[in-house]
Amino acid sequence: MRRLDFAPLYRATVGFDQIADMMDRLLTDSQSAPSYPPYNIEKIGDEAWRISIAVAGFSDDELTVEVRENALIVAAKRSDEGDERTYLHRGIANRAFERRFALADHVRVAGAASVNGMLHIDLVREVPEALKPRRIEIAGSDTVEAKAVESS
């Protein structure tokens, strides 16, 4: 397996160690990434996304969508109670699963809906006012001198 060295990134930046750790974790997990259930991630706006997961055969009661520590966790647990069917061929995979998605800062789940065997999860980025860029007024030299005289 190939491993990337993020040491140059640490020397040239401050506060980006979380990004380097996440990249390292994603690159090592990609080898064993599960392929079930299939899903799509689409951008539906400037600051909005939708994750669509194929969950055919699962009822709404068997699905859980949870946000925990900047991670979206979608899980399904199959309830086989009362299933006394005899299958001659079983080609539809409806086994239990847990799928995790890492969420960036200030991304929240706006809602989830199950329609026609697809679970749609809408995400939006809402940056707090305090973190949005703001313009700082530059005071003229007259104002600075007046404040210095007032404080003395």
Secondary structure, 3 states (H helix, E strand, C coil): CCCCCCHHHHHHCCCCHHHHHHHHHHHHHHHHCCCCCCEEEEEEECCEEEEEEECCCCCHHHEEEEECCCEEEEEECCCCCCCCCCCCCCCCCCCCEEEEEECCCCEEEEEEEEECCEEEEEEEECCCHHHCCCCCCCCCHHHHHHHHHHHC
